[in-house]
Amino acid sequence: MPQEGKPSMTSELYVYYKIATIDGPAWLPMLRQMQAALAQQGVEASLMRRQDDNAQQAQQTWMEVYRGIADEQAFLLQLQQALHDHGLESLGGARHMEWFVPLEG
């Protein structure tokens, strides 16, 4: 329970997965559209790829980052719906999710 005068703690969600390099140009605009739609709902989102991946590799590791999440369960439902709405349910392989919070003090 948040203490009076202190903001409630928010989390960050990091979602990473492998994607076939050849498929990247098709998936990228769809991902950006999905994240733009989430941004209109107040979600801060970004998209990254592993630094040492390059275009000559068969696969790349991509990561979606979502910041300032106050309700993790509600956001997971929101994200699942956004993936569905933008045709991204089959994006890449297994989607690995990790939650992080700021260090205190």
PLY file of the C-alpha trace (Angstrom):
ply
format ascii 1.0
element vertex 105
property float x
property float y
property float z
element edge 104
property int vertex1
property int vertex2
end_header
0.00 0.00 0.00
1.48 3.39 -0.96
2.33 5.73 1.89
0.72 9.14 1.98
2.74 11.71 0.09
4.73 9.06 -1.76
3.87 7.98 -5.28
3.07 4.31 -5.75
5.90 2.27 -7.24
5.70 1.53 -10.91
7.30 -1.31 -12.82
9.00 -1.71 -16.15
8.32 -4.67 -18.41
11.01 -6.01 -20.73
9.80 -8.43 -23.41
12.46 -10.06 -25.56
12.38 -12.64 -28.32
14.19 -13.88 -31.41
12.96 -12.80 -34.81
14.09 -13.96 -38.25
16.14 -11.10 -39.71
14.34 -11.45 -43.03
10.98 -10.85 -41.27
12.11 -7.70 -39.46
11.05 -5.19 -42.14
7.49 -6.59 -42.10
7.13 -6.70 -38.30
8.75 -3.36 -37.45
6.01 -0.99 -38.71
3.34 -3.13 -37.05
5.21 -3.03 -33.73
5.67 0.73 -33.97
1.94 1.16 -34.68
1.05 -0.99 -31.68
3.37 0.95 -29.39
2.00 4.25 -30.72
-1.52 3.06 -29.87
-0.37 2.11 -26.36
1.30 5.53 -26.02
-2.08 7.16 -26.72
-3.32 5.24 -23.67
-0.48 6.65 -21.55
2.03 3.80 -21.86
5.68 4.75 -22.38
7.12 2.22 -24.84
10.29 1.68 -26.83
11.71 -0.97 -29.12
15.30 -2.19 -29.20
17.47 -4.87 -30.74
20.54 -6.58 -29.39
23.57 -4.40 -30.14
25.78 -7.14 -31.57
23.11 -8.53 -33.93
23.54 -7.60 -37.58
21.72 -7.98 -40.89
23.85 -10.96 -41.93
22.63 -13.11 -39.04
19.64 -15.41 -39.51
18.03 -14.13 -36.30
18.04 -11.01 -34.18
16.98 -10.46 -30.59
14.40 -7.72 -30.24
13.11 -6.18 -27.02
9.97 -4.22 -26.26
10.22 -1.99 -23.18
7.21 -0.64 -21.29
7.78 1.88 -18.47
5.67 3.32 -15.69
3.32 0.36 -15.28
1.22 0.76 -12.12
-0.98 -2.35 -12.49
0.94 -5.29 -13.95
-2.04 -7.60 -14.48
-4.13 -4.90 -16.15
-1.22 -3.99 -18.41
-0.66 -7.61 -19.46
-4.29 -7.76 -20.58
-3.87 -4.42 -22.38
-0.71 -5.67 -24.11
-2.34 -8.96 -25.10
-5.24 -7.04 -26.65
-2.86 -4.67 -28.46
-0.89 -7.62 -29.90
-4.17 -9.12 -31.12
-5.47 -5.82 -32.55
-2.27 -5.28 -34.56
-1.85 -8.85 -35.82
1.26 -9.46 -33.74
0.23 -12.57 -31.79
2.66 -14.77 -33.73
5.57 -12.31 -33.62
8.88 -14.07 -33.28
9.35 -17.11 -31.10
8.74 -17.36 -27.39
8.21 -13.97 -25.77
10.20 -13.77 -22.54
8.89 -11.24 -20.03
10.78 -9.77 -17.09
9.53 -7.13 -14.65
11.86 -4.62 -13.00
11.35 -1.93 -10.35
13.64 0.94 -9.31
16.12 0.29 -6.52
15.16 2.00 -3.30
17.41 4.41 -1.42
0 1
1 2
2 3
3 4
4 5
5 6
6 7
7 8
8 9
9 10
10 11
11 12
12 13
13 14
14 15
15 16
16 17
17 18
18 19
19 20
20 21
21 22
22 23
23 24
24 25
25 26
26 27
27 28
28 29
29 30
30 31
31 32
32 33
33 34
34 35
35 36
36 37
37 38
38 39
39 40
40 41
41 42
42 43
43 44
44 45
45 46
46 47
47 48
48 49
49 50
50 51
51 52
52 53
53 54
54 55
55 56
56 57
57 58
58 59
59 60
60 61
61 62
62 63
63 64
64 65
65 66
66 67
67 68
68 69
69 70
70 71
71 72
72 73
73 74
74 75
75 76
76 77
77 78
78 79
79 80
80 81
81 82
82 83
83 84
84 85
85 86
86 87
87 88
88 89
89 90
90 91
91 92
92 93
93 94
94 95
95 96
96 97
97 98
98 99
99 100
100 101
101 102
102 103
103 104
